[in-house]
Amino acid sequence: MTAVRKQIAIEEEEDAAQLKFPTEFKAADALLISEVHMLLKVRKEQNEAMEEDLDLSEVFNKTLEYTEKFSYYQNRETIQAVRSMLQNKNLHKFEAASIANLCPDNHEEAKALIPSLEEKFEDEELNEMLEDLKTFKDFQ
């Protein structure tokens, strides 16, 4: 098999909509944007506390700005509660992170953004899950 055919075969096997990921991702966790934001904030604080003031890269700063803008959960307790609630719903880690990061308004939007949810949940059950997420988001 040529290198091009092998690459095409690999690409056909990978499909996030069907939860088919490369083997490198099997052991990886999917982070919430809020978790990434907390990690970046800690790194920035560490950098500022150092005697040598090292400039953080432009990419770092832009990523920090992005995560600040789209970080829906503001503290560790809320993030842990969101993760715990989603883990109890029999979601793939990619689905759980996607739902928490995207915060869809209703079951239609959730299923359009995350096609693998279509077969897993009835509309009402998914709406209840999304309402629970909104509660975490609103009451922090």
Sequence and secondary structure as in RCSB ss.txt:
>XXXX:A:sequence
MTAVRKQIAIEEEEDAAQLKFPTEFKAADALLISEVHMLLKVRKEQNEAMEEDLDLSEVFNKTLEYTEKFSYYQN
RETIQAVRSMLQNKNLHKFEAASIANLCPDNHEEAKALIPSLEEKFEDEELNEMLEDLKTFKDFQ
>XXXX:A:secstr
  HHHHHHHHHHH BGGGTB  GGGSS     HHHHHHHHHHHHHHHHHSSS     HHHHHHHHHHHHH    S
HHHHHHHHHHHHTTT  HHHHHHHHHH  SSHHHHHHH GGGTTT  HHHHHHHHHHHHHHHH  
